[in-house]
Amino acid sequence: MSANQFDLVVLGAGPGGYQAALRGAQLGLHVACVEREPALGGTCLRIGCIPSKALLESSEKFAEARHALARHGIQTGPVELDLPAMLRHKDAVVAALTKGVEALFKKNRVTRFTGHARLAGPGRVVVENGAGATELTARHILIATGSKPAALPGVACDGERIGTSTEALSYPEVPKHLVVIGAGYIGLELGSVWRRLGAKVTVLEFLPRILPGMDGELAAEAQKLLTRQGLEFRLGARVTGATLTPGGCRVEIEGAEPVECDRVLVAVGRVPNTENLGLETVGLAPDEKGRIPVDEHFATRAPGIYAIGDVIGGPMLAHKAGEEGVACVERLVTGYGHVDYQTIPGVCYTEPEIASVGRTEEQLQAEQIAYRKGVFPFLANGRARSLGQTEGRVKVLADARTDRVLGVHILGPRAGELIAEAAAAMAFGASSEDLARVCHAHPTLAEALKEAALAVDGRALHI
Ligand SMILES: Cc1cc2nc3c(=O)[nH]c(=O)nc-3n(C[C@H](O)[C@H](O)[C@H](O)COP(=O)(O)OP(=O)(O)OC[C@H]3O[C@@H](n4cnc5c(N)ncnc54)[C@H](O)[C@@H]3O)c2cc1C
């Protein structure tokens, strides 16, 4: 095989692409991965999941030290923010993880190319960078080019005062007044970070609710809790423009007074990355939402070309992209690969966290599926009491006829960790009875899940 001839060439080294490349190498393929950024790991590691979670953890510790430690009998004296150090910590976490992917590529002999990748006909990819162009050939090509922030008409991002999540991960000082456009998980997480660090935060959302797609009842409860933390919500607010003013920015809202602020975070969703990808050279085109159409095995209409992750349909989540990358490559090599789309969890890492897996009540009602519901509040959970974090609850939804768990929704401390048990149970087709019969360690937050499962049958013990 010549130096630039591969079994598999992966375009993009985000969580979808890099995991596909690693799995391909494990299965014996000669694999290359092309990434245009100098660091591997994609949106998730560089400017998404990881840096946002680092800031969420740090800002939560700051808020805890200021407001919550005294309750535990710990007096700290004045607590001060060292924002440059907090940002350095975040950058160090990102650097460690992106270098980790680099090491994994080396260990698994994945050949890395740095530059912009473009399809150049069946089985051919051209990589362009400052040094020129390199042609790669491959039996299989996997497009994993991810997504970028969606633009909002009338709102011109200047990359500084008016920007996206990327800028909001590195503001050099705490904004006096941050306007967040969009109450999805990215807007709420980054809004929470800057609120905890002292900013006034106003969240403008076009829809009449926050966190569209998540369980409505828990989203409404989360909104109350976030409001109590100082986030201001204006729902049903249609933003028509945002401009720079001598003193900061002005955000225009249809039928309402404009809002003056010093920074704007546009968080209205993300769109797939397909520009200058050479799709036309293999007879492909994005659909009306900019996504690459694929079949259930991630195959595009062009032979030998596959796509996974944010660049195709489905929830734009790192773990969904990773599952798809692995399943796609496994199918190519072994003939079998599968993603269970019913059990992909979603988490919003606010305080408390909000986590979901499976169907919401709204979806079950729309699909006319009869269900039974069990709810258990963290107020009645011993571990939550010890933590001093008793807000929220667990909701288990089970099929009324078969008792099979159809959805689990959690608002509460460490909900993002707790949801893993629910996802595992659902992946094995568990009933609420199965969940309720599992012995859970005491005292743990996970006992709230067991109790909610018991509550489906009206027999929770601690409420
Ligand atoms: C602020 C923020 C927070 C988030 N938090 C979470 C979270 O907590 N949990 C979660 O599951 N998801 C989260 N996400 C979403 C998550 O980051 C994405 O769903 C995930 O990164 C998608 O993975 P991917 O591999 O499909 O694409 P990406 O991670 O976007 O990677 C695609 C890669 O392809 C490269 N690329 C694109 N075009 C080319 C080209 N032509 N040639 C070469 N390289 C190219 C890009 O540079 C990029 O590195 C968050 C996103 C943001 C913005």
PDBQT file of the ligand as one rigid body, heavy atoms in Angstrom, charges set to zero:
ROOT
HETATM    1  C1  LIG A 501     -20.477  24.961  24.120  1.00  0.00    +0.000 C 
HETATM    2  C2  LIG A 501     -20.843  23.551  23.761  1.00  0.00    +0.000 A 
HETATM    3  C3  LIG A 501     -21.056  22.625  24.752  1.00  0.00    +0.000 A 
HETATM    4  C4  LIG A 501     -21.376  21.327  24.428  1.00  0.00    +0.000 A 
HETATM    5  N1  LIG A 501     -21.574  20.440  25.444  1.00  0.00    +0.000 NA
HETATM    6  C5  LIG A 501     -21.890  19.167  25.157  1.00  0.00    +0.000 A 
HETATM    7  C6  LIG A 501     -22.046  18.215  26.186  1.00  0.00    +0.000 A 
HETATM    8  O1  LIG A 501     -21.908  18.531  27.372  1.00  0.00    +0.000 OA
HETATM    9  N2  LIG A 501     -22.331  16.951  25.848  1.00  0.00    +0.000 N 
HETATM   10  C7  LIG A 501     -22.494  16.570  24.533  1.00  0.00    +0.000 A 
HETATM   11  O2  LIG A 501     -22.760  15.385  24.280  1.00  0.00    +0.000 OA
HETATM   12  N3  LIG A 501     -22.340  17.442  23.532  1.00  0.00    +0.000 NA
HETATM   13  C8  LIG A 501     -22.036  18.728  23.811  1.00  0.00    +0.000 A 
HETATM   14  N4  LIG A 501     -21.839  19.611  22.792  1.00  0.00    +0.000 N 
HETATM   15  C9  LIG A 501     -22.035  19.141  21.408  1.00  0.00    +0.000 C 
HETATM   16  C10 LIG A 501     -20.826  18.347  20.924  1.00  0.00    +0.000 C 
HETATM   17  O3  LIG A 501     -19.687  19.155  21.016  1.00  0.00    +0.000 OA
HETATM   18  C11 LIG A 501     -21.039  17.878  19.504  1.00  0.00    +0.000 C 
HETATM   19  O4  LIG A 501     -22.258  17.178  19.402  1.00  0.00    +0.000 OA
HETATM   20  C12 LIG A 501     -19.908  16.952  19.074  1.00  0.00    +0.000 C 
HETATM   21  O5  LIG A 501     -18.671  17.604  19.152  1.00  0.00    +0.000 OA
HETATM   22  C13 LIG A 501     -20.141  16.451  17.644  1.00  0.00    +0.000 C 
HETATM   23  O6  LIG A 501     -19.096  15.612  17.287  1.00  0.00    +0.000 OA
HETATM   24  P1  LIG A 501     -18.657  15.413  15.763  1.00  0.00    +0.000 P 
HETATM   25  O7  LIG A 501     -17.511  14.480  15.807  1.00  0.00    +0.000 OA
HETATM   26  O8  LIG A 501     -19.826  15.074  14.933  1.00  0.00    +0.000 OA
HETATM   27  O9  LIG A 501     -18.204  16.872  15.272  1.00  0.00    +0.000 OA
HETATM   28  P2  LIG A 501     -17.202  17.955  15.843  1.00  0.00    +0.000 P 
HETATM   29  O10 LIG A 501     -16.866  17.732  17.250  1.00  0.00    +0.000 OA
HETATM   30  O11 LIG A 501     -17.772  19.266  15.455  1.00  0.00    +0.000 OA
HETATM   31  O12 LIG A 501     -15.864  17.681  15.041  1.00  0.00    +0.000 OA
HETATM   32  C14 LIG A 501     -15.767  17.885  13.676  1.00  0.00    +0.000 C 
HETATM   33  C15 LIG A 501     -14.318  18.185  13.342  1.00  0.00    +0.000 C 
HETATM   34  O13 LIG A 501     -14.185  18.230  11.929  1.00  0.00    +0.000 OA
HETATM   35  C16 LIG A 501     -13.276  19.272  11.581  1.00  0.00    +0.000 C 
HETATM   36  N5  LIG A 501     -13.581  19.640  10.206  1.00  0.00    +0.000 N 
HETATM   37  C17 LIG A 501     -14.719  20.180   9.704  1.00  0.00    +0.000 A 
HETATM   38  N6  LIG A 501     -14.648  20.308   8.369  1.00  0.00    +0.000 NA
HETATM   39  C18 LIG A 501     -13.416  19.831   8.024  1.00  0.00    +0.000 A 
HETATM   40  C19 LIG A 501     -12.763  19.659   6.797  1.00  0.00    +0.000 A 
HETATM   41  N7  LIG A 501     -13.358  19.971   5.638  1.00  0.00    +0.000 N 
HETATM   42  N8  LIG A 501     -11.512  19.150   6.793  1.00  0.00    +0.000 NA
HETATM   43  C20 LIG A 501     -10.903  18.799   7.963  1.00  0.00    +0.000 A 
HETATM   44  N9  LIG A 501     -11.485  18.913   9.145  1.00  0.00    +0.000 NA
HETATM   45  C21 LIG A 501     -12.741  19.416   9.181  1.00  0.00    +0.000 A 
HETATM   46  C22 LIG A 501     -13.591  20.360  12.593  1.00  0.00    +0.000 C 
HETATM   47  O14 LIG A 501     -12.481  21.227  12.736  1.00  0.00    +0.000 OA
HETATM   48  C23 LIG A 501     -13.849  19.532  13.852  1.00  0.00    +0.000 C 
HETATM   49  O15 LIG A 501     -12.675  19.349  14.597  1.00  0.00    +0.000 OA
HETATM   50  C24 LIG A 501     -21.491  20.927  23.074  1.00  0.00    +0.000 A 
HETATM   51  C25 LIG A 501     -21.255  21.849  22.055  1.00  0.00    +0.000 A 
HETATM   52  C26 LIG A 501     -20.929  23.153  22.390  1.00  0.00    +0.000 A 
HETATM   53  C27 LIG A 501     -20.664  24.129  21.297  1.00  0.00    +0.000 C 
ENDROOT
TORSDOF 0
